[in-house]
Amino acid sequence: MKSLSFKSLLEVIQAAFETLPDYRRGKNVQYEISDAAAGAFSVFFTQSPSFLAHQRDMQRQKGRNNATSLFGMRAVPTDNQIRNLLDPIDPVHLQTPFWTYFTALEKAGELDGYRSLNDTYLCAMDGTYYFSSQKIHCENCTVRTKDEMRYYSHAAITPALVAPGNRHVIALEPEFILPQDGAKKQDCEQQAAKRWVRRNASRFKAHEVTILADDLHSKQPFCEELLEHQMHFVMTCKPDSHPTLYEEVDLLSRIDGLSEFTLRQWTGRYTEVWQCRYTNQVPLRDSLDTLRVNWCEVIIYREDTGERIYKNAFVTSHALSDETLIPIITAGRTRWKIENENNNVLKNYGYHLEHNYGHGKQYLAAVLVMLNLLAFLLHTILDLTDRQYQLIRQELGTRKTFFQDIQALTRYLYFDDWDALLNFMFQQLEIELPPPD
């Protein structure tokens, strides 16, 4: 990639669309597979379920449309045609753009701020559902029974780079949880996380990574998997799921064998008191081959009221000391960004990750998730690198207003390309460029 412009970013996705396999055997090949993929992507990028219908109307009325000019579509298929064309395609064919963008951001220095905790990337992992039904299902659904009712669902691990104090997360390629992973949710998530690590660990060899995960993953098999692939970890560690470790911690506590650390810091509104305990090299489980990990606990209070704000404990592969403790705890707390700035945004702020855009009989639901994540990632990159985009978002105030304007403008007006659309918004909002730094 020569730049991080919208045109260059889109070209990466278009190249992936052009390589998607076509499983049609009949003569009805009116639409290209790439147009079906671009059509679905355009809906997620504009956050407008009616975008394609509006562009077909514009084509009839004006002889041209924004689906072609903005997203490179040669023809505009209907929603049902898109679903049918994309259903047989394995989402593995859409993995490459995530890593192409990762490499481009890294080369441009945009990921420098995502390096912390011994100069490693912080990669948060979490499982999330993107489909659930009691009726609609396919061979790839996970099936569970509750109160004699059957529930069908799809879920995925959605890794992302996160950084303390940074509202942007960098979405990475997801890993889909499939029924053959096992019947229990924790088995599914753990196996999916292992597959993701095995497939992608080599991508981080030039720069080490620390995996952030919840208690579900802080088990010896996954920790060993990470260490085998030269990855670090900071993971939540609960007493109920780690009885052997906490027996050791309790014993050390009784003989004053735990290191303790207290920190006071001003938040801008009140003073927080951090009460921390930690120790190195405690057993993760009750076995002869147990992995020895480092453990820490933090309890945070408001100094003025005594109210407890936060309590958690973590296991980590990073060595703990008075100097490293706070950065490690801060990294562990940063895992919540995968929920707040990634999954929550995808579900509740326009991308509608859980909305049933189409389930299909094979891979459709997963393919649509990939396209939705790529749309989210592109907007993140533009918000990081495109000054004009940043100023427009800032002027409009909310994410919702920005996308409402995009939807209205592309419904009624034709734009030659994305730059023309942004220039129009910039001029109409009468935004003044700030002086250079």
ABEGO torsion letter per residue (X at the ends): XABABAAAAAAAAAAAAAABBBABABABAABBAAAAAAAAAAAAAAGBAAAAAAAAAAAAAAGBBAAAAAAGBABBBBAAAAAAAAAABBAAAAAAAAAAAAAAAAAAGAAAAABBGGGBBBBBBBBBBABBBAABBBAABBBBBBGGBBBBBBBBBBBBBBBBGBABBBBBBBBBBBAAAEABAAAAAAAAAAAAAAAAAAAAAABBBBBBBBAAABBAAAAAAAAAAGBBBBBBBBAAABAAAAAAAAAAAAAGABBBBBBBBBAGABBBBBBBBBBBGBBABBBAABBBBBBBBBBBBBAAAGBBABBBBBBBABBBBAAAAAAAAAAAAAAAAAAAABAAAAAABGAGAABBAEAEABAAAAAAAAAAAAAAAAAAAAAAABAAAAAAAAAAGBAAAAAAAAAAAAAABBBABAAAAAAAAAAAAGBBBBBBX
